[in-house]
Amino acid sequence: MTVKEKHWKNWNHITKLDPDKHISENDLNTIVESGTDAVMISGTQNITAKNTSQLISRLRDYEILKILEPATPEAVMNEGVDYIFVPLVINAGDLKWIVGKHVEWIKNHRIKWDSVIPEAYIVLNPESAVANLTKSNTDLNPDEVIAYAQYAEKYLRLPIIYIEYSGTYGDPGIVKELSEALNEATLFYGGGIDSQRKATEMKRYADVIIVGNVLYTDMDKFIETIP
C-alpha cells in the first residue's frame, strides 16, 4: 500500500473551494498558507468542466495537496490534482448517485485509478442542495446513521465516511457515536463550521473536518477553524 493511499489519515482539516464562487488570489494564498492540509475542489450547483478547470488552473502553482470531488462526470479531470475523491451518496433516494453517475464516468473517461478514492456520503441536512439533488433520506435516527456508515465500512469497504450537513452545523452527538462505531474508515465531517468552537467540537470526534462556506464571508473566522 502506497503512502498516497493512506495520506488522508494524517490530515485534520480540508478547505473546500466551490468552482461556482469567486475567490481572490490574495484569499487563495491565505488559504494555502493557513495550515489546512489540502484543498478540495467541490460544489453542487452550476458545476461545469469550464469553471472546475479554471479553479484547478489557478491552484496549479500552489504547493498544497489538491483534491477534486466531482459533482458530475463532465467535471472530472485528472490533470492538476493529486486525488479524485468520488462520492457515493449511500442514503440517496436517486440511485444514480450511488452507481449510475459513476458508471457513466468510467465509460467515458480514461481514469488514473491510483488517484481515485471512494467516499461514502451520508447527507443529513434536508434543506441542502445536495440533499435535494440526490433525493437523500435525511430523516435518520442515530442508529440508522451508524448502520449506513457500518454498511459502507464493513460491506462496501469504503475508506472514507463523510457526514455532510452542507450549510448548517450538525449534531456532534451523532458524530461522536459514529467515531465510536467505526474501526477502519476515516471519518470526515462537513457542514456549518464557522468558528474555532465548532471546529474544535467536531474535530474531537471526526478525524478530518471540511470547511468551506465561511471562507467566502469571513477569512478571519476561516483561519480560526484551523486546528
Secondary structure by P-SEA (a helix, b strand, c coil): ccccccccccccbbbbbbccccccaaaaaaaaacccccccccccccccaaaaaaaaaaaccccbbbbbbccccccccccccccccccccccccccccccaaaaaaaaccccccccbbbbbccccccccaaaaaacccccccaaaaaaaaaaaaccccccbbbbccccccccaaaaaaaaaacccbbbbbbcccccaaaaaaaaacccbbbbcccccccaaaaaaacc
